[in-house]
């Protein structure tokens, strides 16, 4: 009963939070484009369809064509799909690992905590991209899923660190002690007593991991270490730069991919601020 | 302070050890045979006897017929002799030499961009906090800037200032018509080519620091000590000054955490502007499947990041008196 009321209260504030709503609408807009865009595109992303080469947007080619006569719209919507996939799977995996390691380290404490802490700090110091690029460079065939796995397995440290700190402070509360005294197993205590109390935090961690994964993927794709068999927004930008889109002024080739990434990641950040205000009464009405 | 440093150094040594191990392990345990791949693809075959030289190099550097643990020790040994193999893309220049030629450009680009954006971002963010008008303009701008992929901002700047307005050059580190020398004209050319890559790095980072600082200041101004000072009748500026000094610490930690992202940003920015630092080299190495050069870039990036982390640790001690008095301001 009380719980239900609380949920309604969150919903009440969520529906009135402009930042959350604006961010969410932008994400949904791009998500719809990623889902249904490829069905509307009648050309394959890499097919050379326009014999005239680069042409500005027209009724035939909505986003224009590249230097090679490829359909930019088709590349864009397919790349958008890859972007969301990387965000959801890569960011999801990063969050999951962060949660597992953070909970274990924070709840167990002692030597387990020490070891996990050193591990976290090491992975935190190593620049993610450097490791990704050395692995990616040696793999001859890469798919979008491989990219998601790379990103997920290197992006977890800050999440683990933050969740560990939160768990650490919750661990000594009375209700957790009570659960422990009543003989609950550690796993159950973590998931029924501790996790629900930091749910808002976990959601926000996922959102930030989502945005981070998209940016890392764009960087990897841009230096040519993205998926070898699929189009991505980063790859579009790389081709645009390498094939002189700047010099020829074919702006329709490099504006859409970067704009989409900026809009999606910016919307995610904005949503995060909005959610923070919804969950944290101190920040409301600012 | 001793414990603080001891712990940090232990982490850095472990990190370096792990990084070198990754660098050694990946070529050996990846599916396929990268060594054969590389030797069949490289353009050194036109050079008589070059392939034999490469094989000898492999035998020497990798010790491929030895047991794995001996290969591993071999790798460390050549590393300490500064031997990272020969670049196949710039054959027969040693990788170390290629990298050392590129490093000054990175230092010249990254250090001013990081320091200036951090200082400017923090000051602007602190200024914007709790001032309605500024907050409403700077915060959205900051969020947009941090969400922008580095290369895209680079592309936009290059397109607008380089192509449309034609003010700045968009490729190379100095005019192609010049040879490096110590003249004003050459230095001018260096600065002109440096400006756009610097500006794009600066702007993206600036957004992040400004937002971070704004949020920290608001948090600090809500803290008990601020309310207490206000209640005592302290002037507004004094309260903000104390808040700023407290808020700067997490920003410093944030700088250490962001280094990896910044390095990634610098790599792609260099690619956009064909700026001859490590990032540009890396793209060439990837396109030419020059594995020795890729591995060398990896090690150089790791060493650079570790050194920067260490510098930030020292800065932390200078800024936070608690660490100096052994009170452990920040653990690990």
Interface residues (C-beta under 8 A of the other chain):
Chain A: X117 X118 X121 X122 X124 X125 X126 X127 X128 X129 X130 X131 X133 X134 X135 X137 X138 X139 X140 X158 X211 X215 X216 X218 X219 X222 X223 X224 X225 X234 X237 X238 X240 X241 X246 X247 X249 X251 X254 X257 X258 X259 X261 X262 X263 X264 X265 X266 X268 X269 X270 X273 X282
Chain B: X11 X12 X14 X15 X18 X19 X22 X23 X26 X27 X30 X31 X32 X34 X37 X143 X144 X146 X147 X148 X149 X150 X151 X152 X153 X155 X156 X158 X159 X162 X163 X164 X170 X222 X257 X259 X260 X261 X263 X264 X265 X267 X268 X271 X272 X279 X282 X283 X286 X287 X291 X294 X295 X297 X298 X301 X302 X305 X306 X309 X332
